Amino acid sequence: MALEKKLSLIDVFSIATGAMISSGIFILPGLAFARTGPGVFISYILAGFMALLGTFSVIELATAMPRAGGVYYFVTRAMGPLSGTVSGIFSWVAVSLKSAFAIFGISEVVHVLTGLSLVPVSMVMTAAFVGMNLYGVKETANLETILVFILLLIMTAYIIVGFGHMDVRRFENIAPHGFNSIVITAGFVFVSFGGLVSVASVSEEVNNPTRNIPLGLISALLVVTVIYGFLLMVTVGVLSPEKFGSSVTPIADSARIFSGKGGYTAITVAAALAFITTAISGIMSASRFPLALARDGLLPEFFSKVAGKDKTPFVSILATGIFIAVTLLLPLDVLVKAASTVILTANLFANAAVIILRESRIQNYRPTFKAPFYPWLQLASIILFGFFIIDMGISTIEISSGLLIFALVIYFLYGRKRESRDYAFLHIIARITNRKIKSRHLETELREIIHERDDVSHDEFDEIIKKCTIFDIESPMTRQDFFSMVSRDFADLTTISSEEISTLLEERESESSTAVTEFVAIPHIVLECEDEFLMMVARAKEGISFSEDASDIKAVFIIAGSKNTRLMHLRALAAISQTVSEKDFEEKWMSSTGINQLRDLILLSGRKRLGTHQ
């Protein structure tokens, strides 16, 4: 069952921003400073740049396939169910760990203020955030928006006030451990930008995804990267190196120095808000991965159950909450490394999926945003993310290996028996080996996604094209031989003989040529019968000779209708005219790999459809 499209541009921005700003900036900088020194702000800016590289590919995929599950969904359609299961488990764990990291942060704040034990507080907080997500996606997004803008306001005030209290001498030895440490630490703090994966997983619930996903994600990333950079510059300039390197709450400690108790309280409130926004958006996003896996038969069906007016995936939300509660028992440094590792892996998968989907040349893969500098950006991102995963050490390899084994067990014990679909990589193999893909599931699925994404309702012409015969002719033909061939097929669908139909076609051609261009012809005739309207389409790779002036026709649309279907006749002519007038129609027509792609090319045209608001 499809999820409701209730998320606006501001919701996308808020979910992404809220998912990024949390422990990664309020707790992690102390650990990062100990590795880098005053240049820690550069590490965060580099991590933001890395996130941008991955985000371009995520946006491309999300605008092409706005579906619940995000990276999982993209990888499954690109590389198949085995890779998709691995990606889905990794992505679910990544976003869940990011949420756990945030819940740990707010529990630490509560512990400092009240002295209550961390574990019980963490469990109560997890239950509360799960409850919020069960209430409904739009209500949760509205709360997220309010909290995010309060948070951004406090952080901006911190930067403005703090700039006047900075000691520039603290930046003199900006890289005491070498510049290499600054670069490597960028991978360590990459978890701070993990929210971008989150938004892709809720893309099915985004209204106008072709606009709102790119704008929402890129603006959120730019705002957060700028905020992180200035925030840490102020903190480095205010807090002593000894205090910074040992502090669990360096931003709050810095605010106390230049703003007293009021500043400390404000930043503590900001930290609490940040942890809350990350936890809320993280649970929302993470829960969509089990939902998507279950939809595809790779997890038990009950994970896909939805309820309420917003069709909330309550089983997946509950399962995510339980998993987060368990991970809260992990040590903080393991939590950080695990989260960063799986987030890096998810970005790596996204870039690989873009390469495979583009190289498959599947006609119905039509993103409205294309990642720049293809394929060099994707290849560089894969190498970069792989380097940072390896550089994190043996513990990250162990974590990744454990998750990989877990995902493989799920697939081979459950998913493999229930899932069989074609995917983009098979299309690459088929093209290389000159074989044909028997299944059309992926192309059909992508076509329906495009119609849903672009809010296109099929009209009567679309329904005719879905059913009509399409010829794909390999050899050159004369007009007479072509009319004779199609007339036999028309005769099987009506009471009129093939000879009569062939004669009607020839008579119509003798009146005036039906070749509207040197590439397209639209023969159309009136049948002496009632309530008949038939169409056939043909691609002639070597051309059909209609006349001396139109000796190499490649696309033919034949219309045969009775007098009382005259209106449909005119509508079909208008629809064909708009379709063949589209930019690159001729190139796409000739490069289509078979009848199914030819049919989809017509069905996916951007023509104005009767009864729609296009």
C-alpha positions in Angstrom: 0.0 0.0 0.0 1.4 3.4 -1.0 2.3 5.9 1.7 0.6 9.3 1.8 2.5 12.2 0.1 2.4 14.8 2.9 6.0 16.1 3.2 6.7 19.6 1.8 10.0 21.3 0.9 10.3 22.7 4.4 9.6 19.3 5.8 12.4 17.8 3.7 14.8 20.5 4.8 13.8 20.1 8.5 14.1 16.3 8.5 17.5 16.4 6.8 18.8 19.2 9.0 17.3 17.6 12.2 18.9 14.3 11.3 22.3 15.9 10.8 22.6 18.3 13.8 22.9 16.2 17.0 25.7 14.4 18.9 27.9 14.8 15.9 28.4 18.5 16.7 27.5 18.7 20.4 29.4 15.7 21.7 31.7 14.4 19.0 34.0 17.5 18.5 35.9 16.8 21.7 36.9 13.4 20.4 37.7 14.9 17.0 39.7 17.7 18.5 41.9 15.2 20.3 42.8 13.7 16.9 43.3 16.9 15.0 43.8 20.0 17.2 42.5 23.4 16.1 41.9 22.3 12.5 38.9 20.2 13.7 36.6 22.7 11.9 38.3 21.8 8.6 37.6 18.1 9.2 33.9 19.0 9.5 33.9 21.1 6.3 35.7 18.2 4.5 33.1 15.8 5.8 30.4 18.1 4.5 32.1 18.1 1.1 32.2 14.3 1.1 28.5 14.2 2.0 27.8 16.5 -0.9 29.5 14.1 -3.3 27.3 11.2 -2.0 24.2 13.4 -1.9 24.3 14.2 -5.7 23.9 10.5 -6.4 21.3 10.0 -3.7 19.3 12.9 -5.1 19.5 11.5 -8.7 18.2 8.2 -7.5 15.5 9.7 -5.3 14.1 11.8 -8.1 14.1 8.8 -10.5 12.6 6.5 -7.9 10.9 8.3 -5.0 10.1 5.2 -3.0 10.2 4.1 0.7 13.5 2.5 1.5 15.8 5.0 -0.2 19.2 3.5 -0.8 17.9 0.0 -0.3 15.3 0.5 -3.1 17.8 2.0 -5.4 20.4 -0.7 -4.9 17.8 -3.5 -5.3 16.7 -2.1 -8.7 20.3 -1.6 -9.8 22.1 -4.7 -8.4 19.5 -7.2 -7.5 17.8 -8.5 -4.3 21.0 -9.9 -2.8 22.9 -6.6 -2.9 19.6 -4.8 -2.0 19.2 -6.9 1.1 22.7 -6.1 2.2 22.2 -2.4 1.5 18.8 -2.4 3.2 20.2 -3.9 6.4 23.2 -1.6 6.3 21.1 1.5 5.8 18.6 0.5 8.5 21.4 -0.1 11.0 23.1 3.2 9.9 20.1 5.4 10.5 19.2 3.5 13.6 22.7 3.9 15.1 22.6 7.6 14.3 19.3 7.8 16.2 20.8 5.9 19.1 23.8 8.3 19.1 21.3 11.2 19.5 19.3 9.4 22.2 22.6 8.8 24.0 23.3 12.6 23.8 19.9 13.7 25.2 20.3 11.1 28.0 23.7 12.6 28.8 22.0 16.0 29.1 19.3 14.6 31.4 22.0 12.8 33.4 24.0 16.1 33.9 20.9 18.0 34.9 19.3 15.4 37.1 21.8 12.7 38.0 19.5 10.0 36.6 21.2 6.9 35.2 21.8 6.9 31.5 20.4 3.5 30.5 16.9 3.9 32.0 16.6 7.5 30.6 17.7 6.2 27.1 15.0 3.5 27.1 12.3 6.0 28.2 13.4 8.5 25.5 13.4 5.7 22.8 9.9 4.7 23.7 8.7 8.4 23.6 10.2 9.0 20.1 8.8 5.7 18.8 5.4 6.9 20.1 5.7 10.2 18.3 6.4 8.4 15.0 3.4 6.1 15.5 1.2 9.2 15.8 1.7 10.2 12.1 4.4 11.4 9.6 3.0 14.9 9.0 2.5 15.7 12.7 6.0 14.4 13.4 7.4 16.5 10.5 5.6 19.6 11.8 7.1 19.2 15.3 10.5 18.6 13.6 10.3 21.9 11.7 9.5 23.9 14.8 12.4 22.3 16.7 14.9 22.7 13.9 14.3 26.4 13.4 14.6 27.1 17.2 17.8 25.1 17.1 19.3 27.0 14.1 18.4 30.3 15.8 20.3 29.4 19.0 23.3 28.1 17.0 23.4 31.3 15.0 23.3 33.4 18.1 26.2 31.4 19.6 28.3 32.1 16.5 27.5 35.8 16.4 28.2 36.4 20.1 31.1 34.0 20.3 33.1 35.7 17.4 33.9 38.7 19.6 35.5 36.4 22.3 37.8 34.4 20.1 41.5 34.2 20.7 43.1 33.9 17.3 46.4 32.7 18.8 44.7 29.3 19.4 44.8 28.8 15.6 48.6 29.3 15.3 49.4 25.5 15.3 46.3 24.5 13.4 47.5 20.9 12.7 49.7 19.7 15.6 49.2 16.0 14.5 49.7 16.8 10.8 47.3 17.7 8.1 46.8 14.0 7.4 45.0 13.7 10.7 42.5 16.4 9.6 41.6 14.5 6.5 41.3 11.2 8.3 39.2 12.7 11.0 36.7 13.8 8.3 35.8 10.2 7.9 35.4 9.8 11.7 33.0 12.8 11.9 31.1 11.9 8.7 28.4 10.5 10.9 27.4 14.1 11.6 26.0 14.3 8.0 24.2 10.9 8.0 20.8 12.5 7.9 21.0 12.8 4.1 20.5 9.1 3.8 17.5 9.4 6.0 15.5 11.7 3.7 15.9 9.4 0.7 14.2 6.6 2.7 11.0 8.8 3.1 11.0 10.1 -0.5 7.8 8.3 -1.3 6.0 10.5 1.2 7.4 13.8 -0.3 5.0 15.9 -2.3 6.5 17.1 -5.7 9.7 15.1 -5.1 11.4 16.3 -8.3 11.6 19.8 -6.8 11.5 19.3 -3.0 14.1 16.5 -2.7 17.0 18.3 -4.5 16.2 21.7 -2.9 15.6 20.3 0.5 18.7 18.1 0.7 21.2 20.5 -0.9 20.0 23.5 1.1 20.1 21.5 4.4 23.6 20.2 3.7 24.9 23.7 2.8 23.3 25.3 5.9 24.6 22.5 8.3 28.1 22.6 6.8 28.4 26.4 7.2 26.9 26.2 10.8 29.3 23.4 11.7 32.4 25.3 10.4 31.7 28.6 12.1 30.5 26.9 15.3 33.7 25.0 15.7 35.9 28.0 14.7 34.3 29.9 17.6 34.7 26.9 20.0 38.4 26.5 19.1 39.0 30.2 19.6 37.3 30.3 23.0 38.0 27.0 24.7 41.5 26.0 25.8 43.0 23.0 23.9 43.2 21.0 27.2 39.5 21.6 28.0 38.4 21.0 24.4 40.1 17.7 24.0 38.7 16.3 27.2 35.2 17.7 27.0 32.1 15.7 26.3 30.1 18.9 25.8 32.6 21.4 24.3 30.0 23.7 22.7 28.2 24.2 26.0 31.5 24.6 27.9 32.6 27.3 25.4 29.2 29.1 25.7 29.6 29.2 29.5 32.9 31.1 29.1 31.7 34.0 27.0 28.0 34.0 28.0 27.9 32.7 31.5 25.1 30.4 32.8 22.6 31.8 30.3 24.7 30.8 27.3 25.4 27.4 28.8 21.7 26.9 29.3 20.9 28.0 25.8 23.4 25.6 24.2 22.2 22.8 26.5 18.7 23.5 25.3 19.9 23.5 21.7 21.7 20.2 22.2 18.6 18.7 23.7 16.6 19.9 20.7 19.2 18.6 18.3 19.1 15.2 19.9 15.3 15.1 19.8 15.1 16.2 16.1 17.7 13.5 15.1 16.0 10.8 17.1 12.5 11.7 15.7 13.7 11.9 12.0 16.0 8.9 12.4 13.3 6.6 13.7 11.0 7.9 10.9 13.6 7.2 8.2 15.0 4.0 9.6 11.6 2.3 9.8 11.1 2.7 6.1 13.9 0.2 5.3 12.2 -2.9 6.9 8.9 -1.7 5.2 10.6 -1.6 1.8 12.3 -5.0 2.3 9.0 -6.6 3.3 7.3 -5.0 0.2 9.8 -6.8 -2.0 9.4 -10.1 -0.1 12.9 -10.0 1.4 11.5 -9.8 5.0 8.2 -11.2 6.4 5.1 -9.4 5.1 4.0 -8.1 8.5 6.9 -5.6 8.5 5.0 -3.8 5.6 1.7 -3.4 7.6 0.4 0.2 7.9 -2.3 1.7 10.0 -4.1 4.9 10.6 -5.1 7.8 8.4 -1.5 8.5 7.5 -0.9 4.8 6.7 1.9 4.7 9.4 4.2 1.6 9.1 3.8 0.7 12.8 5.4 -2.7 12.8 8.6 -1.4 11.2 8.6 1.6 13.6 8.3 -0.7 16.6 11.1 -3.0 15.3 13.4 0.0 14.8 12.7 1.2 18.3 13.6 -2.2 19.8 16.8 -2.3 17.7 17.8 1.2 18.9 17.2 0.3 22.5 19.6 -2.7 22.2 22.3 -0.6 20.5 22.2 1.9 23.3 24.0 -0.6 25.4 27.1 -0.3 23.2 30.1 1.9 24.2 30.1 5.4 22.7 33.2 5.0 20.6 31.9 1.8 19.1 28.6 3.4 18.4 30.3 6.3 16.6 32.5 4.0 14.5 29.6 1.7 13.6 27.4 4.5 12.6 30.0 6.2 10.5 31.0 2.9 8.8 27.5 1.9 7.7 26.6 5.5 6.6 29.8 5.6 4.5 28.8 2.1 3.1 25.3 3.4 2.2 26.8 6.3 0.3 29.2 4.0 -1.5 26.2 1.8 -2.6 24.3 4.8 -3.8 27.2 5.9 -6.1 27.6 2.4 -7.5 23.8 2.2 -8.2 23.9 5.4 -10.3 26.7 4.0 -12.5 24.8 0.7 -13.0 21.5 2.3 -13.7 23.0 4.7 -16.2 25.1 2.1 -18.0 22.1 -0.3 -18.2 20.5 2.3 -20.6 17.1 1.5 -19.2 14.8 3.9 -21.0 12.5 4.4 -18.0 15.3 5.4 -15.6 14.5 9.2 -15.8 15.8 11.2 -12.9 14.9 14.9 -13.0 18.2 15.7 -11.3 21.4 14.2 -12.7 24.6 14.1 -10.6 27.3 16.1 -12.3 30.7 14.9 -13.7 29.5 11.4 -14.4 31.1 8.9 -13.9 34.2 10.5 -12.4 32.3 11.9 -9.4 30.8 8.5 -8.6 34.1 6.6 -9.0 35.9 9.1 -6.9 33.2 8.9 -4.2 33.4 5.1 -4.1 37.2 5.2 -3.7 37.0 7.9 -1.1 34.3 6.3 1.0 36.1 2.9 0.7 39.3 4.5 1.9 37.6 6.0 5.0 35.9 2.7 5.8 39.3 0.9 5.7 41.1 3.7 7.6 38.8 3.4 10.6 40.5 0.2 11.6 39.9 -3.5 12.2 36.8 -2.8 14.5 34.9 -1.2 11.6 35.8 -4.2 9.3 34.5 -6.5 12.0 31.3 -4.5 12.3 30.8 -4.5 8.5 31.6 -8.2 8.3 29.1 -9.0 11.0 26.3 -7.0 9.3 27.2 -8.5 5.9 26.8 -12.1 7.4 23.6 -11.1 9.1 22.2 -9.7 5.8 23.3 -12.8 3.8 21.6 -15.1 6.3 18.3 -13.2 6.0 18.5 -13.3 2.2 19.5 -17.0 1.8 17.1 -18.3 4.5 14.1 -16.1 3.5 14.4 -13.6 0.7 15.9 -15.8 -2.0 12.9 -18.1 -2.0 10.4 -15.3 -2.4 12.0 -12.8 -4.6 12.7 -12.9 -8.4 12.9 -9.8 -10.5 15.0 -8.3 -13.2 17.4 -5.5 -12.3 19.6 -3.0 -14.1 22.9 -5.0 -13.9 21.1 -7.8 -15.8 20.4 -5.3 -18.6 24.1 -4.5 -18.8 25.0 -8.2 -19.1 22.2 -8.7 -21.7 23.6 -5.9 -23.8 27.2 -7.2 -23.6 26.1 -10.8 -24.5 23.5 -9.7 -27.0 20.7 -11.5 -25.1 17.2 -10.3 -24.4 15.7 -9.8 -20.9 12.5 -11.8 -20.6 11.1 -10.0 -17.6 9.8 -6.4 -18.0 9.1 -5.9 -14.3 11.7 -3.2 -13.8 10.8 -1.1 -16.8 7.1 -1.4 -16.1 7.7 -0.4 -12.4 9.8 2.6 -13.4 7.2 3.7 -15.9 4.5 3.6 -13.2 6.8 5.5 -10.8 7.3 8.2 -13.4 3.6 8.6 -13.9 2.9 8.7 -10.2 5.9 11.1 -9.6 4.8 13.5 -12.3 1.1 13.2 -11.4 0.2 11.9 -14.8 -3.2 10.2 -15.3 -3.5 7.8 -18.2 -5.9 9.0 -20.9 -7.7 7.0 -23.6 -4.8 7.2 -26.0 -2.5 5.7 -23.4 -4.9 2.8 -22.9 -4.9 2.2 -26.7 -1.1 2.3 -26.8 -0.9 -0.2 -24.0 -2.8 -2.8 -26.1 -2.0 -2.0 -29.7 0.3 -4.1 -31.9 3.8 -2.7 -32.3 6.0 -4.0 -35.2 9.8 -3.8 -35.0 10.9 -4.2 -38.6 14.6 -5.1 -39.3 14.7 -4.9 -43.1 13.9 -2.2 -45.6 10.3 -2.3 -47.0 8.2 -0.7 -49.7 5.0 1.1 -48.7 2.9 -1.6 -50.4 4.5 -4.5 -48.6 4.2 -2.7 -45.3 0.5 -1.9 -45.9 -0.1 -5.5 -46.9 1.5 -6.8 -43.6 -0.4 -4.5 -41.3 -3.7 -5.1 -43.1 -3.5 -8.8 -42.2 -3.2 -7.9 -38.5 -6.0 -5.3 -38.7 -8.3 -7.9 -40.4 -7.9 -10.2 -37.4 -9.4 -7.4 -35.2 -12.3 -6.3 -37.3 -14.9 -7.7 -39.8 -13.3 -5.9 -42.8 -10.9 -8.0 -45.0 -7.2 -7.3 -45.2 -7.6 -6.5 -48.9 -10.1 -3.8 -48.2 -7.9 -2.3 -45.5 -4.9 -2.4 -47.7 -6.9 -0.7 -50.5 -8.1 2.0 -48.1 -4.5 2.7 -46.9 -3.3 3.0 -50.5 -6.2 5.3 -51.5 -5.5 7.5 -48.6 -1.9 7.7 -49.5 -2.7 8.6 -53.1 -4.8 11.6 -52.0 -1.9 13.1 -50.1 1.2 11.7 -48.4 0.7 10.8 -44.8 4.5 11.3 -44.2 4.4 14.3 -41.9 8.3 14.4 -41.8 11.1 12.5 -43.3 11.1 10.3 -40.2 7.4 9.9 -39.3 4.2 8.9 -41.2 0.7 8.7 -39.8 -1.6 6.8 -42.3 -5.2 7.1 -41.1 -8.3 5.6 -42.7 -12.1 5.5 -42.0 -13.7 2.0 -41.7 -17.2 1.3 -43.0 -18.4 -0.2 -39.7 -19.5 0.9 -36.2 -17.7 1.5 -33.0 -14.2 0.5 -34.2 -11.0 2.3 -33.4 -7.7 0.5 -34.0 -4.1 1.5 -33.9 -0.8 0.0 -34.9 2.7 1.3 -34.6 5.9 0.3 -36.4 9.5 1.1 -36.2 11.5 0.4 -39.4 15.1 0.3 -38.6 16.1 0.3 -42.3 13.3 2.6 -43.4 10.0 2.3 -45.3 9.8 3.9 -48.7 6.5 5.9 -48.7 7.3 8.1 -51.7 10.2 9.7 -53.4 10.1 12.6 -50.9 9.7 10.2 -47.9 11.8 7.2 -48.8 13.2 6.4 -45.3 10.4 6.5 -42.8 11.4 5.1 -39.4 8.2 5.6 -37.3 4.7 4.8 -38.5 1.5 5.3 -36.5 -1.5 3.8 -38.3 -5.1 4.8 -37.3 -8.2 3.0 -38.4 -11.5 4.0 -37.0 -15.2 4.1 -37.9 -17.1 7.4 -38.5 -18.6 7.5 -35.1 -15.1 7.4 -33.5 -14.0 10.5 -35.3 -13.3 12.4 -32.1 -11.0 9.7 -30.9 -9.4 9.8 -34.3 -8.6 13.5 -33.9 -7.4 13.1 -30.3 -5.0 10.3 -31.4 -3.6 12.5 -34.2 -3.0 15.3 -31.7 -1.3 12.9 -29.2 1.0 11.4 -31.9 1.9 14.9 -33.1 2.9 16.0 -29.6 4.8 12.8 -29.0 6.9 12.9 -32.2 7.6 16.6 -31.7 9.4 16.0 -28.4 13.1 16.8 -28.2 15.3 13.7 -29.0 12.3 11.6 -30.1 14.0 10.3 -33.2 17.2 9.4 -31.3 15.3 7.7 -28.5 13.0 5.9 -31.1 16.0 4.4 -32.9 18.0 3.5 -29.7 15.1 1.7 -28.0 16.0 -2.0 -27.6 12.7 -3.6 -28.5 8.9 -3.4 -28.7 8.4 -2.8 -24.9 10.8 0.2 -24.9 9.1 1.6 -28.0 5.7 1.3 -26.2 7.1 3.0 -23.0 8.6 5.8 -25.1 5.1 6.7 -26.2 3.5 6.2 -22.8 6.1 8.3 -21.1 5.9 11.2 -23.5 5.4 14.6 -21.9 2.3 15.4 -24.1 -0.7 17.1 -22.6 -3.1 14.4 -21.6 -6.9 14.9 -21.8 -8.5 15.4 -18.5 -5.2 16.1 -16.6 -3.7 19.3 -15.3 -0.3 18.9 -17.1 
